[in-house]
Amino acid sequence: MPASDSPPPQPRRRRTQRWRRATLAALITAAVVAPLSGAARPRIPAPPPATLAPLTATTLDAAYKANRSNATQAARMAAAHGDHKRAAADRSMASPTRRFLSFDGRGEGQATEVFGDLATATSIAVLVPGSDTSLDTYDRFRATAAALHERLLREAPNGTRTAVVAWLGYQTPGTISTTVLSTDRADEAAPHLREFIGELRHTTGRKAAISLLCHSYGTVVCARAAAGLDVRDIAFVGSPGTGADTAAALHTRARVWAARGADDWIEEVPHVRADLFGWTVGFGTDPVSPAFGARVFAAGPGGHSDYFRPGSVSLANLTRIVLGDTKEVTRA
């Protein structure tokens, strides 16, 4: 081999494996030694969630109204508590233009928001967020749903009616915490996501095609909920791993997709699972690897927060997946 040629792959692989093990150790150490007392926050008072009738096409408007009223009460209580940032977030959610299927202002908060006419939609995207998503950071998550909805409105063919649902239906882990390293939060969230998809199916009937679009730690949640779920597509973007070794292990009839932007730091997270003192950390196989077996699509040059950025390659492909234009999806 000429001296100018690249070094043989085997030493490079060994270096990569050592580096990944070192990175995993650093992540675990950072999460364990992070000062949890500094991350703790006094619980924010808010009323219990509104009591709603079972969701159907005819009860949607009543649910939206009840949740806006609940958000108004939550804003008053947060302001009285001295948390003006949360009070402002709650007031924004109480706007007459907002439509929430659920709202809970207590603690970190949870909410499920609708973009479009859910009652008549024939194509529905449900977005599941990753770590550090709460009512305080909700605007970032909302922006992804709004960008997707806008693109769907432009691209949908005649006769296709679309809606997007931003599902913050679980307590997400902190990016620097022990919880982000295991499936525990996802295991807690999965039954709630399954229940929500069942309610959504009941509300819209069999006519609607539902796509589950999952970002970062949200991919772990979707994977834990996937078995037998009545959705047409499941897309993992920016995934640290799903906790499953292969797409087949998800036990779903849905088409399984995966993508990662060229500048996404999640690529550097070791795709391994390890047992440490009886605690399993890591999420296993990389979903964009051939070994996982997903349909890998192009995500362009973006980073971890760019998958739904207007004009991006990833948003274009996610739009095609939601609309069922699978032949038009560009592959990685």
N, C-alpha and C positions, 0 to 999 in steps of 0.2 A: 504494500500500500504506500503511495507517495506520502512524503512527510507533510505535505500541505493539506492532505485529506483530513476530515473530521475524525476525532477519536472513536474507537469502537463503542457501540451502544452499551455494552455490559457495565463498564465502570460508571457511565452516566446514570444508568438505572440504579446502581448501588448508591450513588450520591443522592439521587432523588429520594430513594427510600429512607436513607438516613435523615435527610432534611425533613421529610414528612413526619418521621417519628419525633424529631426534635420540635417541629412546629406543634404537633399534637400535645407534647408535654408542656410546651409554653402556654398553649391555650388553656389546658387544664389548670396549670399553676396560676395563671392570671385570673381565671374564674374563681378558684378556691380562695385565693388570698385577697380578692377584691373586697374592699371594706363595705360589707353589706349594710352596716349601720348608716353609711353615707348615702347608699342608694335608697334606703327606706324613706317612705314619705307618709305623713299623717293621712289617714283615710279621709277622703273628701265626702262630706255628708250629701245625700241626695235622696229623693223619695224612692220607694221601691218601684220597679217597672209597672207601667200601666197594665191593667187587666183588660185583655183583648178577647173578642170573639174569635173562634177558629178562623184562620185566614182563608178566604175565598175571594173570587173576583169581585163579589158584591160587598165585601167587608173591608177592602183595601183602604178606601178613603177614610173610614172610621178609624182604622189603625193608624194611618198617617196623622190624623188630627189628634188622637190620644197621645201619641208619642211626642208630637210637637208641644202639647200641653205639659207633658212630663219634663221635657227639656227646659221649658220655661221655669217650672218649679225648681229644677236642679240648678239653674243659673242663679236664682235668688238665694238658695241655700249655700252655694259655693261662694257667692259674694259676701254673705253674712259670715262665712267661715274665714274670710280674708283671702281666698284663693281667686284672685281676679282673672288670672289666665284661664282657669277652668270655667269661670263664670262667663267669660267672653266666648269660649268654645261652645258652651251650652246654649247661649243666646243665639249664636249663629245657627245651631241645629234646630232651634225653635222657629226659624224663618218660615213663613207660609209657602215658600218655594221648595222646601225640603220634604222628602218622603221617606220615612223610616218605618220598616217593618217591626223593628224592635229598638229600644233605647234603654240603657241602664247607666245612669250617671254616677253610681257609687264606685268608690275606689278608682282603679285605673280606667274603668268604664268599658262598655261594650255597645255596639250599634250595628244595625244592618240597614243600609240605605239603598234606595232604588233610583235608577236613572232610566227614564223611558216609561212606557205604559206596560206594566207587568201583566195586566189582565188580557191584553191582546197580543203579546209578544209571541213570535214563533221561534226566535233564536234568543237564548238567554245565556249570558256569561256571569258566572259567580266567581268573584275574586277573593282569594284567601291570603291575608298578609303575613309577613314574617315578624321577626323580633322588633322590640321597641315600638310597637304600634299600640297606641292608647287613644283616649279622647283628646289628650294634650297634643298628640302628634298626628291626629286624624286627618288633618288637611293634606298631608303628603299622600296618604292612602286614597283619599277622596279624589285627588288630582289624577291618579292612575285610572280610576274608574271613569272619570269624566272624559279623559283623553280617549279611552277605548270606546266609550259611547259615541263621542263625536265622530270617530273614524268609522264606526259601524253605520251610523246614519248616512255617511257619505258613500259607503261602499255597498250597502245592502241592495240587492236587486229588487225590482218591483214585486210587491206581494210578500216580501220578508219584513216583518216587524221585529225590532230588536229591543232588548232591555239589558242593563248591566246591574248587578247587585254587588255592592261592597259589603262583604260579610266579616265584620270584626266581632265574631261570636265566641271568642275565647280570650283568656288572659295570656298575652304573648310573653315570651321570655325576654329578659334583657340581653343585649348583645354580649356584654361582659357579665356573665353570671354562670353559675353551675347549671341552671335550668336549660340554657341554650345548647348544652352538650349532650343531652339525653332526649329520649322520646317521651318523657313523662308528661310534659305539657300537651304534646300532641295526642297522647293516649287519653288525656282528660277531655281534649277538644273534639276528638273524632266522633263520639256519639252525638254531640250537639250539631256537628256539621251534617251527619247522616239524618238526624231529625229534621234539620232545616231543609235539606234537599227533598225529603218526603213531603214537608209542608208546601214547598214550592211546586212540587209536582201536583199535589192536590189542588193548589190554587190555579194553576195554569192548564191542567189537564194533560192528556197524552200528546197533544199537538206540538208542544214546545220542545225544541232540542236544547238541552242544557249542557254547557261546557264549563268545566271547573278549571280555573286558571290560578295557579298557586306559585307564590314567590318565596324564596329563601326558606326560613323555617316553616312557612306555610305549606311547603311541599311535603314535609314530614306529616303534617296534619292531614293533608289530602290522601297521602299514602295509607295512613292508618284507617281512614274512613272509606277507602276505595272498594273494598270487597262487596260485590253485588250492588253497588250504588247505581241508581238509575240516571246515568249521565252518558252523553255520547262521546265526549272527549275529556281527557285530563291532561293538562299541560303543566310541566314543571319548569320554572325559569329561575336561574340563580340558585340552584339547589345545592346544599351541602351533602346531599345524599338523602334517601327517603326512609332508611331503616329496612328497606327490602333489597334483596340481592339482585333481583331481576324484575322486569315489568310483569312477567308471568306470575310472580309471587304476590302481586297485588290482587289477584283473583277478581279481575274486572273484565267486562266485555267492552268497556270503553276503549277507544284509541288512546294510546299513551304517547305523549310528546315530551320532548325535553330540548332545552336550549341554554346556552351560556354565552354572554357577551365576551368579546376578546379582551376587554379590560376589566373584567369582573374579578375582584380579589377572592371570591369564593373558590376559584380554581386552586388556590394555594392551600386551602383547608384539606387536611388528609382525609381521603375517602376510605376510612377504616372504622371498624368497631373493636373496642377493647373492653375487657373486664378489669376494673380497678376496685379492689376491696369490696366485691359484690355489687358494684355499680357499673352499668354498661354505658359507655360514652362513645360518641361517634355514630355515623349513620350509614356506613358501608358503601356499596358500589356507587360510583359516579353515574348519575342518570344519563349523561351524554356519552358514556363509553359504550362501545359495541357490546360489551359483556352484559350490560343492563337490558338492552333490547328495545329501547324506546325509538320512536320516530324522531330523529334529531333534526331540528330545523335551524336555519340561520338566524342569528341575533345581532349581527353586525359588530361594530367596534365598541359598543357601549359598556358601561360599568354596571355595578350591582343595582343601582337605582334607576337605570335607564330603559328598562324593558318596555315601559309604556310611554316613553317619551314621544311626543308628536313628531312625525316624520321619520321615526326609526324603522330599521329593517324588522326588528322584533315585533313592534306594534302592528306593522303590516301583516306579518305572518300570523300573529295571534288573531287578528281580525278575520283572516281567511279561515282559520280553524273554527272560530265561532260561527261563521257563515256556512261552514261545510264545504268550502272551496279547497278541498285537500290537495287537488292536483296543482293548484296554484301556489301552494306553500313551497318556498325555496328551502332546499335542504342544505345543511352545513357540509 
